[in-house]
Amino acid sequence: MTKRTKKAGIVGKYGTRYGASLRKQIKKMEVSQHSKYFCEFCGKFAVKRKAVGIWNCKDCGKVKAGGAYTLK
């Protein structure tokens, strides 16, 4: 089966709904919230979003409060 969301990426699940500019805004937020961030405690890129504003390091287990979509 071929990959059908090369250009759309993570927002390919929305199809043609909601308009192009809204999907671009959502894409920026969803890509940043699903990416891994740098942990200041252990020095690795292992911090992932657990819930809104809660970020957890998979390596050292530290939990940190931050932004809703990006770790600030």
Backbone torsions as a table, in degrees:
resi	resn	phi	psi	omega
1	MET	NA	137.3	-176.6
2	THR	-86.8	156.0	177.8
3	LYS	-79.6	127.6	-173.4
4	ARG	-109.0	-1.1	-175.6
5	THR	-121.4	44.3	-178.5
6	LYS	-64.1	-45.0	-178.1
7	LYS	-82.0	-40.7	-175.6
8	ALA	-75.3	-34.8	179.2
9	GLY	70.9	-131.3	-174.4
10	ILE	-69.0	-22.6	-179.4
11	VAL	-92.3	11.3	175.7
12	GLY	-64.2	-20.0	179.2
13	LYS	-67.0	-19.8	179.8
14	TYR	-85.6	-12.2	178.9
15	GLY	65.7	-132.8	-179.5
16	THR	-96.4	6.9	-176.7
17	ARG	-77.7	157.9	169.9
18	TYR	75.2	-6.4	176.9
19	GLY	90.7	152.5	-173.8
20	ALA	-68.7	-42.3	-175.5
21	SER	-69.4	-36.7	176.9
22	LEU	-67.9	-38.6	178.2
23	ARG	-66.6	-32.7	176.5
24	LYS	-66.5	-39.7	177.7
25	GLN	-65.4	-43.9	179.5
26	ILE	-65.1	-37.3	179.6
27	LYS	-61.4	-42.0	-179.8
28	LYS	-63.0	-42.1	179.6
29	MET	-68.3	-45.4	-175.5
30	GLU	-69.8	-35.2	177.3
31	VAL	-65.8	-41.9	-179.1
32	SER	-70.4	-34.2	-177.7
33	GLN	-76.9	-23.2	179.8
34	HIS	-95.2	-4.7	-178.8
35	SER	-83.6	166.4	179.2
36	LYS	-93.3	144.4	-178.5
37	TYR	-119.2	164.1	-177.0
38	PHE	-79.5	133.3	177.4
39	CYS	-94.7	124.8	179.8
40	GLU	-73.8	-21.1	-176.0
41	PHE	-80.6	-47.1	-177.1
42	CYS	-105.8	-12.8	176.6
43	GLY	79.7	24.5	179.9
44	LYS	-122.4	159.6	174.9
45	PHE	-87.2	82.1	-174.3
46	ALA	-136.9	8.4	-177.2
47	VAL	-88.4	123.9	177.8
48	LYS	-125.4	158.8	-179.3
49	ARG	-76.8	127.8	178.8
50	LYS	-95.2	-46.7	176.6
51	ALA	-151.6	-173.9	-178.8
52	VAL	-64.0	113.5	177.9
53	GLY	81.5	1.2	179.7
54	ILE	-115.6	122.4	-177.2
55	TRP	-119.8	134.4	-174.0
56	ASN	-124.9	133.7	175.2
57	CYS	-87.6	122.9	-178.9
58	LYS	-71.8	-24.6	-175.0
59	ASP	-84.6	-55.3	-175.7
60	CYS	-98.3	-11.0	175.6
61	GLY	84.3	4.9	179.2
62	LYS	-70.9	142.0	177.0
63	VAL	-112.6	133.8	-175.0
64	LYS	-133.9	144.6	175.2
65	ALA	-90.7	142.5	-178.7
66	GLY	-157.7	-155.1	-179.9
67	GLY	-75.9	170.3	-178.1
68	ALA	-72.0	-39.4	-175.8
69	TYR	-112.4	-25.1	178.3
70	THR	-132.0	149.9	176.6
71	LEU	-81.2	114.2	-177.8
72	LYS	-111.8	NA	NA
